[in-house]
Amino acid sequence: MVSEGQTFIVGYEEWVGLPLIGLPSLKAKVDTGARTSALHARMIEPFDDGERRLVRFLVQPVPRRPQIEIVCVAPLIDRRRVTSSNGEAELRYVIGTELEIGDQRWPIEITLTNRASMSYRMLIGRQAFRPGMLVDPAASRHQARRSHKVYRTLIKPAASAG
């Protein structure tokens, strides 16, 4: 959690994790112009486990490796109408999870949408910012670098010709 009175600086892009839903490494764009955070998701399916409303979805965390797919499950918070930067309104599922940047971790709400055509699988909007958090627009990142290499074990080998 970002501590009270502590300054936490991020760049315009950062390597982040969403550990509660099994995504240890994503490259995210920090966007002060966006209100809500968004995560690339496909095959979004709300369901009820008898106690809570949940949503299951598929994430392709590595932009140039669509064969790497992670099945995620998260608490379903809401459905909201979100207007994207191109002016299109979309009704999106909203999940609750934790965002991890550097050594900091805090709760966040994220909308699920198709970002397949975008360079970043995640967008961090203003609602995710905490007191003391500053964005350095001149720096790519200020926090520790992560890697997509954590997903290597999930790549299926090509079928051998035989």
VEXDREN-2710 file (C-alpha; in Angstrom, 1 decimal):
% VEXDREN-2710
k/r/px/py/pz
1/MET/0.0/0.0/0.0
2/VAL/1.3/3.5/-0.8
3/SER/2.2/4.9/2.6
4/GLU/0.7/8.2/3.8
5/GLY/3.1/11.1/3.2
6/GLN/5.3/9.0/0.9
7/THR/6.1/10.1/-2.7
8/PHE/5.8/7.3/-5.2
9/ILE/6.9/8.2/-8.7
10/VAL/5.9/6.3/-11.9
11/GLY/6.8/6.9/-15.5
12/TYR/4.3/7.1/-18.4
13/GLU/4.7/3.3/-18.7
14/GLU/5.5/0.8/-16.0
15/TRP/5.8/-2.9/-15.5
16/VAL/3.0/-4.0/-13.2
17/GLY/1.6/-7.2/-11.7
18/LEU/-2.0/-8.3/-10.9
19/PRO/-1.0/-11.1/-8.5
20/LEU/-4.4/-12.0/-7.2
21/ILE/-5.6/-12.9/-10.7
22/GLY/-2.4/-14.7/-11.8
23/LEU/-0.7/-12.0/-13.9
24/PRO/2.8/-11.3/-12.6
25/SER/4.0/-9.1/-15.4
26/LEU/2.2/-6.7/-17.7
27/LYS/3.5/-3.6/-19.4
28/ALA/1.0/-0.8/-18.6
29/LYS/0.5/2.7/-19.9
30/VAL/-0.1/5.3/-17.1
31/ASP/-2.7/7.6/-18.5
32/THR/-3.6/10.7/-16.5
33/GLY/-6.2/11.6/-19.2
34/ALA/-8.1/8.4/-18.5
35/ARG/-10.5/8.1/-15.6
36/THR/-10.7/4.3/-15.3
37/SER/-8.2/1.6/-15.6
38/ALA/-8.6/-1.1/-18.3
39/LEU/-7.3/-4.6/-18.9
40/HIS/-7.3/-6.5/-22.2
41/ALA/-9.7/-9.4/-21.9
42/ARG/-11.5/-11.9/-24.1
43/MET/-14.2/-14.5/-23.5
44/ILE/-15.6/-12.6/-20.5
45/GLU/-18.1/-14.7/-18.6
46/PRO/-19.8/-13.6/-15.4
47/PHE/-20.9/-16.4/-13.0
48/ASP/-21.9/-17.0/-9.4
49/ASP/-20.0/-19.4/-7.1
50/GLY/-22.9/-19.5/-4.6
51/GLU/-21.5/-16.8/-2.4
52/ARG/-20.1/-14.1/-4.7
53/ARG/-20.5/-12.7/-8.2
54/LEU/-17.3/-13.4/-10.2
55/VAL/-16.1/-13.0/-13.7
56/ARG/-13.9/-15.4/-15.7
57/PHE/-11.9/-14.1/-18.6
58/LEU/-8.9/-14.8/-20.8
59/VAL/-5.9/-12.5/-20.9
60/GLN/-3.1/-12.5/-23.6
61/PRO/-0.5/-10.7/-21.5
62/VAL/2.2/-10.5/-24.2
63/PRO/1.2/-8.3/-27.2
64/ARG/3.2/-10.2/-29.8
65/ARG/2.5/-13.6/-28.4
66/PRO/-1.3/-14.2/-28.6
67/GLN/-0.8/-18.0/-28.1
68/ILE/0.0/-17.2/-24.4
69/GLU/-3.3/-17.1/-22.7
70/ILE/-4.1/-16.9/-19.0
71/VAL/-7.5/-17.7/-17.6
72/CYS/-8.3/-15.3/-14.8
73/VAL/-11.1/-15.1/-12.2
74/ALA/-11.9/-12.0/-10.2
75/PRO/-14.7/-10.5/-8.1
76/LEU/-17.3/-8.8/-10.2
77/ILE/-17.8/-5.3/-8.9
78/ASP/-20.2/-3.7/-11.4
79/ARG/-21.0/-3.1/-15.1
80/ARG/-20.4/0.5/-16.2
81/ARG/-20.6/2.5/-19.4
82/VAL/-17.2/3.7/-20.3
83/THR/-16.4/6.2/-23.1
84/SER/-13.1/5.5/-24.7
85/SER/-10.7/8.1/-26.1
86/ASN/-12.2/7.6/-29.6
87/GLY/-15.6/8.6/-28.2
88/GLU/-17.2/5.2/-28.3
89/ALA/-19.3/4.2/-25.3
90/GLU/-19.1/0.6/-24.1
91/LEU/-20.7/-1.3/-21.3
92/ARG/-17.8/-3.0/-19.4
93/TYR/-17.5/-5.5/-16.6
94/VAL/-15.6/-4.0/-13.6
95/ILE/-13.4/-6.3/-11.4
96/GLY/-11.7/-5.7/-8.1
97/THR/-8.1/-6.9/-7.6
98/GLU/-4.7/-5.6/-6.4
99/LEU/-2.2/-3.6/-8.5
100/GLU/1.5/-4.1/-7.9
101/ILE/4.0/-1.6/-9.1
102/GLY/7.6/-1.8/-7.8
103/ASP/7.3/-2.7/-4.1
104/GLN/3.9/-1.1/-3.7
105/ARG/0.6/-2.9/-3.8
106/TRP/-3.0/-1.6/-3.4
107/PRO/-6.6/-2.4/-4.3
108/ILE/-7.9/-1.3/-7.7
109/GLU/-10.9/-1.5/-9.9
110/ILE/-10.3/-2.4/-13.6
111/THR/-12.7/-2.5/-16.5
112/LEU/-12.4/-5.4/-18.9
113/THR/-12.3/-4.7/-22.7
114/ASN/-10.7/-5.8/-25.9
115/ARG/-7.3/-4.0/-26.2
116/ALA/-5.8/-6.4/-28.8
117/SER/-5.1/-3.5/-31.2
118/MET/-3.3/-1.5/-28.4
119/SER/0.4/-1.5/-27.6
120/TYR/-0.3/-2.0/-23.9
121/ARG/-2.4/-4.7/-22.4
122/MET/-3.3/-2.5/-19.5
123/LEU/-4.1/1.2/-19.0
124/ILE/-3.8/2.7/-15.5
125/GLY/-6.3/5.6/-15.1
126/ARG/-6.6/8.3/-12.5
127/GLN/-8.9/6.4/-10.2
128/ALA/-6.0/4.0/-9.5
129/PHE/-3.7/6.8/-8.3
130/ARG/-3.0/7.1/-4.6
131/PRO/-2.1/10.2/-2.5
132/GLY/1.6/10.9/-3.0
133/MET/1.7/9.2/-6.4
134/LEU/3.4/11.3/-9.1
135/VAL/3.7/10.7/-12.8
136/ASP/6.9/11.7/-14.5
137/PRO/5.8/12.1/-18.2
138/ALA/9.4/12.3/-19.4
139/ALA/10.4/8.9/-18.0
140/SER/9.4/5.5/-19.4
141/ARG/9.5/4.0/-16.0
142/HIS/10.7/4.6/-12.4
143/GLN/9.9/1.3/-10.9
144/ALA/11.6/-2.1/-11.2
145/ARG/11.4/-3.8/-14.6
146/ARG/9.5/-7.0/-14.9
147/SER/9.6/-9.4/-17.8
148/HIS/7.3/-11.4/-20.0
149/LYS/9.7/-14.3/-19.6
150/VAL/7.6/-15.5/-16.6
151/TYR/5.1/-16.7/-19.2
152/ARG/7.6/-18.8/-21.2
153/THR/6.5/-22.1/-19.6
154/LEU/3.0/-21.4/-21.0
155/ILE/4.1/-21.4/-24.7
156/LYS/3.1/-24.5/-26.4
157/PRO/5.8/-26.1/-28.6
158/ALA/4.9/-26.4/-32.3
159/ALA/3.7/-29.8/-33.4
160/SER/6.5/-31.8/-35.0
161/ALA/6.2/-32.6/-38.6
162/GLY/6.2/-36.3/-38.9
END
